[in-house]
Amino acid sequence: MMNITVTKATTVYYNPTLTDSTATTRANIDLCITRLMMSHLTEYGFSKEEVKRMEDRIAADLGATIKFPR
């Protein structure tokens, strides 16, 4: 079993000084990292459907445009 420890919370803010493409690229990268971490939640009792809903909500909050195959 894998132990996951969160040591520091990070908040992502939209920076209006960035170009839209840079902000979108950063949001997509943040989503990829978040998705990788969230993939382990099924090992801790979350259903795949719950994880997908959380990923979709986070993608919308970040403004990510990347789409993953389901």
C-alpha positions as CSV (number, residue, x, y, z in Angstrom):
1,M,0.0,0.0,0.0
2,M,1.2,3.5,-0.8
3,N,1.3,6.2,1.8
4,I,0.5,9.7,0.5
5,T,1.5,12.6,2.7
6,V,0.6,16.2,1.8
7,T,3.1,18.6,3.4
8,K,2.1,21.9,1.8
9,A,-1.1,23.0,0.1
10,T,-0.8,25.0,-3.2
11,T,-3.4,27.3,-4.6
12,V,-3.4,28.2,-8.3
13,Y,-4.4,31.7,-9.2
14,Y,-5.0,33.2,-12.6
15,N,-2.4,35.7,-13.4
16,P,-3.8,38.3,-15.8
17,T,-0.3,39.4,-16.8
18,L,0.3,36.1,-18.5
19,T,-0.9,35.5,-22.0
20,D,-3.9,33.3,-22.4
21,S,-1.8,30.6,-24.0
22,T,0.7,30.6,-21.2
23,A,-2.0,30.5,-18.5
24,T,-3.8,27.7,-20.3
25,T,-0.5,25.7,-20.7
26,R,0.2,26.1,-17.0
27,A,-3.4,25.0,-16.1
28,N,-3.0,22.0,-18.3
29,I,0.3,21.0,-16.7
30,D,-1.3,21.5,-13.2
31,L,-4.1,19.3,-14.2
32,C,-1.8,16.5,-15.4
33,I,0.1,16.6,-12.1
34,T,-3.2,16.6,-10.2
35,R,-4.6,13.8,-12.3
36,L,-1.5,11.7,-11.6
37,M,-1.8,12.2,-7.8
38,M,-5.6,11.5,-7.9
39,S,-5.1,8.3,-9.8
40,H,-4.0,6.8,-6.5
41,L,-7.3,7.7,-4.7
42,T,-9.0,4.5,-5.9
43,E,-6.5,2.6,-3.7
44,Y,-8.0,4.4,-0.7
45,G,-11.7,3.6,-1.4
46,F,-12.8,6.2,-3.9
47,S,-14.6,4.9,-6.9
48,K,-13.3,5.7,-10.4
49,E,-16.5,7.7,-11.1
50,E,-15.9,9.9,-8.0
51,V,-12.3,10.5,-9.1
52,K,-13.5,11.4,-12.6
53,R,-16.0,13.9,-11.2
54,M,-13.3,15.5,-9.1
55,E,-10.9,15.7,-12.0
56,D,-13.6,17.4,-14.2
57,R,-14.4,19.9,-11.4
58,I,-10.7,20.7,-10.9
59,A,-10.1,21.1,-14.7
60,A,-13.0,23.6,-14.9
61,D,-11.6,25.5,-11.8
62,L,-8.1,25.7,-13.3
63,G,-9.3,26.6,-16.8
64,A,-7.5,23.6,-18.3
65,T,-8.4,22.7,-21.9
66,I,-6.6,19.3,-22.2
67,K,-8.8,16.3,-22.6
68,F,-7.9,12.8,-21.4
69,P,-9.3,9.6,-22.9
70,R,-11.8,7.9,-20.5
